[in-house]
C-alpha cells in the first residue's frame, strides 16, 4: 500500500500534461509576471478557461500569484520549475514523433533568450564554453564549479561575492540548453551575467517573447568581456 505522504509525480505530470497549461507554463519561462488575459492569449483559450487552469497551477505550487492593485500576475514558483520545463522541452524533441530540429524555430530565440532568469541560446552556450576555456569554471556535466581564477575574473568585472553570502541559491549551476543541447550557465552567477548585460544596455529583452536583442555596441562589449567569437546576427 502506498504512503499518502510520499511525493506523487503523477500530480505534477497531470498539471503540466494539459496542452493549454503547458503553453502557459512555457510562456512564463521568460521570468516575466503575466496576467490571466495574457496567458489566455498564449494558450489560445478563453479567459474563463484560463482562470480555471491557473487556479490548478497555483494550487499545485507550480505558479505563484502576485497582486498589484486590482490586477493579478502569475509567475513560475521558482527556478526549479523552470529547469523542469526546460528539461521536458529537451525530452520532447527526442521523441520519435518530434521530427524537427532542436529548439525553437524563431531564429532570435535560438540566438539569445531568457531561461527564467539567466541567459540561454547560442550566446549563453558560447559564454559557458569560453569560461571553461579560460579555466574560470569547471564543467562536471550536471555540476559547474567556479575556480579561484574565475572568482578573481568575476570580481574584476563587477560581481559582488560579499553580497552572495545572503543568497541560498547555488553560485554556479549548469542548465542543458534547449536549442544548443549543451550546457549554459544558471545559478546566481548566470543570473548576474544576464542582468549585467541589461544594466549596461548591451542587451534588451523583446517585449513579446523570451528573445534578447543585442545591440551592435553590446555585441562588441560581450565578445571583449567574455573573450568569445559570435556571429554578427546574434
Phi, psi and omega per residue, in radians:
X1 nan 2.348 -3.098
X2 -1.339 2.632 3.117
X3 -1.540 2.176 -3.093
X4 -1.147 -0.290 -3.139
X5 -1.513 -0.161 -3.138
X6 -1.295 2.570 3.094
X7 -1.029 2.473 -3.126
X8 -2.153 1.782 -3.087
X9 -1.224 -0.310 3.135
X10 -1.102 -0.574 3.128
X11 -1.114 -0.835 3.132
X12 -1.143 -0.743 -3.126
X13 -1.066 -0.692 3.134
X14 -1.151 -0.678 3.137
X15 -1.149 -0.764 -3.107
X16 -1.354 -0.488 -3.002
X17 -1.189 -0.374 3.096
X18 -1.236 2.346 -3.040
X19 -1.055 -0.767 -3.129
X20 -1.154 -0.771 -3.140
X21 -1.151 -0.632 3.116
X22 -1.094 -0.693 3.124
X23 -1.157 -0.678 3.138
X24 -1.207 -0.702 3.111
X25 -1.115 -0.731 3.130
X26 -1.117 -0.676 3.126
X27 -1.101 -0.509 -3.110
X28 -1.489 -0.025 3.137
X29 -1.223 -0.222 3.083
X30 -1.327 -0.104 3.106
X31 1.561 -0.232 3.139
X32 -1.288 2.595 2.979
X33 -1.520 2.245 -3.095
X34 -2.124 2.661 3.125
X35 -1.435 2.913 3.099
X36 -1.067 -0.653 3.128
X37 -1.112 -0.780 3.129
X38 -1.119 -0.687 -3.140
X39 -1.267 -0.547 3.069
X40 -1.112 -0.703 3.102
X41 -1.137 -0.690 3.121
X42 -1.084 -0.676 -3.090
X43 -1.589 -0.088 -3.122
X44 1.003 0.854 3.118
X45 -2.322 2.970 3.134
X46 -1.283 2.792 3.124
X47 -1.092 -0.651 3.134
X48 -1.127 -0.765 3.122
X49 -1.152 -0.683 3.127
X50 -1.087 -0.738 -3.142
X51 -1.053 -0.686 3.119
X52 -1.135 -0.781 3.130
X53 -1.122 -0.759 -3.095
X54 -1.136 -0.638 3.106
X55 -1.070 -0.701 3.128
X56 -1.185 -0.682 -3.133
X57 -1.204 -0.604 3.086
X58 -1.234 -0.763 3.131
X59 -1.103 -0.607 3.124
X60 -1.413 0.029 3.083
X61 1.124 0.494 2.999
X62 -1.570 -0.486 3.129
X63 -2.173 2.742 2.953
X64 -2.104 2.637 3.126
X65 -2.000 2.360 3.133
X66 -2.093 2.375 -3.131
X67 -1.820 2.286 3.103
X68 -2.291 1.731 -3.051
X69 1.157 -2.203 3.126
X70 -1.580 -0.017 -3.062
X71 -1.780 2.602 3.059
X72 -2.013 2.373 3.131
X73 -2.148 2.514 -3.099
X74 -1.994 2.452 3.095
X75 -2.426 2.782 3.019
X76 -1.113 2.559 -3.075
X77 -1.027 -0.744 -3.132
X78 -2.919 -3.114 -3.108
X79 -1.160 -0.486 3.136
X80 -1.113 -0.658 3.101
X81 -1.149 -0.725 3.118
X82 -1.096 -0.716 3.139
X83 -1.150 -0.671 3.087
X84 -1.055 -0.788 -3.134
X85 -1.130 -0.709 3.108
X86 -1.095 -0.692 3.097
X87 -1.107 -0.750 3.128
X88 -1.137 -0.625 3.071
X89 -1.083 -0.719 3.098
X90 -1.105 -0.772 -3.126
X91 -1.126 -0.712 -3.103
X92 -1.083 -0.552 3.119
X93 -1.225 -0.503 -3.101
X94 -1.403 -0.210 -3.124
X95 -1.162 2.532 -3.093
X96 -0.945 -0.629 -3.093
X97 -1.344 -0.185 -3.110
X98 -1.592 1.302 -3.080
X99 -1.533 1.054 -3.141
X100 -2.351 2.865 3.092
X101 -1.247 2.720 -3.083
X102 -1.189 2.534 3.068
X103 1.463 -3.080 -3.096
X104 -1.285 2.709 3.087
X105 -1.333 -0.465 -3.136
X106 -1.164 2.067 -3.079
X107 -1.058 -0.677 -3.122
X108 -1.129 -0.622 3.100
X109 -1.223 -0.584 3.127
X110 -1.228 -0.551 -3.075
X111 -1.359 -0.833 -3.125
X112 -2.775 2.172 -3.128
X113 -2.601 2.921 3.101
X114 -1.602 2.285 3.026
X115 -1.956 1.514 -3.068
X116 1.174 -1.301 3.128
X117 -2.461 0.253 3.131
X118 -2.393 3.022 -3.018
X119 -1.477 2.335 3.108
X120 -2.297 3.103 -3.128
X121 1.580 -2.971 -3.104
X122 -0.954 -0.757 -3.112
X123 -1.119 -0.769 3.137
X124 -1.074 -0.726 3.138
X125 -1.211 -0.678 3.105
X126 -1.062 -0.746 3.127
X127 -1.148 -0.734 3.121
X128 -1.046 -0.800 3.130
X129 -1.082 -0.692 -3.138
X130 -1.160 -0.672 3.124
X131 -1.119 -0.619 3.068
X132 -1.204 -0.812 -3.108
X133 -0.991 -0.714 -3.100
X134 -1.571 0.152 3.053
X135 1.111 0.584 3.062
X136 -1.526 -0.490 3.055
X137 -2.359 2.781 3.044
X138 -2.047 2.199 -3.121
X139 -1.629 2.050 3.092
X140 -2.008 0.787 3.140
X141 1.344 -1.786 -3.132
X142 -1.479 -0.136 3.137
X143 -2.087 2.541 3.117
X144 -2.259 2.342 -3.076
X145 -2.090 2.292 3.069
X146 -1.428 2.267 3.129
X147 -1.501 2.970 3.068
X148 -1.087 -0.709 3.096
X149 -1.094 -0.680 3.123
X150 -1.155 -0.662 3.113
X151 -1.110 -0.741 3.105
X152 -1.099 -0.703 -3.133
X153 -1.108 -0.851 -3.099
X154 -1.204 -0.562 3.031
X155 -1.087 -0.664 -3.106
X156 -1.195 -0.403 -3.134
X157 -1.844 0.161 2.948
X158 2.001 -0.003 -3.137
X159 -1.302 2.306 -3.078
X160 -1.724 1.741 -3.123
X161 -1.286 -0.388 3.112
X162 -1.188 -0.752 3.120
X163 -1.137 -0.448 -3.109
X164 -1.083 -0.486 -3.088
X165 -1.046 -0.394 -3.137
X166 -1.416 -0.222 -3.073
X167 -1.664 2.391 3.083
X168 -1.609 -0.081 -3.098
X169 -1.365 2.556 3.099
X170 -1.018 2.490 3.116
X171 -1.157 -0.919 -3.141
X172 -2.144 2.433 3.099
X173 -2.674 2.329 3.112
X174 -1.467 2.612 3.106
X175 -2.392 2.169 -3.114
X176 -1.238 2.078 -3.053
X177 -1.259 2.323 -3.084
X178 -1.095 -0.775 -3.084
X179 -1.556 -0.718 -3.085
X180 -1.474 -0.354 3.136
X181 1.060 0.502 3.059
X182 -2.404 2.939 -3.035
X183 -1.233 2.497 2.825
X184 -2.157 2.994 -2.995
X185 -1.623 2.211 3.038
X186 -2.001 -2.759 -3.108
X187 1.357 -3.039 -3.110
X188 -1.050 -0.699 -3.109
X189 -1.209 -0.692 3.090
X190 -1.103 -0.701 3.096
X191 -1.119 -0.719 -3.122
X192 -1.127 -0.718 3.139
X193 -1.003 -0.805 -3.138
X194 -1.146 -0.829 -3.122
X195 -1.106 -0.599 3.120
X196 -1.116 -0.685 3.096
X197 -1.111 -0.704 3.113
X198 -1.191 -0.797 -3.099
X199 -1.065 -0.594 -3.112
X200 -1.599 0.093 3.138
X201 1.053 0.511 3.029
X202 -1.376 -0.443 -3.080
X203 -2.590 2.743 3.057
X204 -2.414 2.524 3.104
X205 -1.411 2.521 3.089
X206 -1.160 2.616 -3.076
X207 -1.295 -0.496 -3.002
X208 -2.059 0.262 3.128
X209 -2.798 -3.105 3.108
X210 -1.454 -0.025 -3.082
X211 -1.155 2.606 3.079
X212 -2.027 2.220 3.127
X213 -1.661 2.164 -3.120
X214 -1.791 2.205 3.102
X215 -1.317 2.853 3.113
X216 -1.059 -0.752 3.094
X217 -1.128 -0.728 3.129
X218 -1.089 -0.707 3.128
X219 -1.067 -0.737 3.125
X220 -1.131 -0.769 -3.135
X221 -1.141 -0.698 -3.140
X222 -1.130 -0.767 -3.138
X223 -1.141 -0.618 3.113
X224 -1.243 -0.778 -3.074
X225 -1.146 -0.785 -3.055
X226 -1.793 0.059 3.034
X227 0.973 0.963 -3.124
X228 -2.215 2.899 3.066
X229 -2.032 2.228 -3.124
X230 -2.217 2.668 3.012
X231 -1.212 2.530 -3.062
X232 -1.121 -0.352 -3.075
X233 -1.380 -0.114 -3.123
X234 -1.139 nan nan
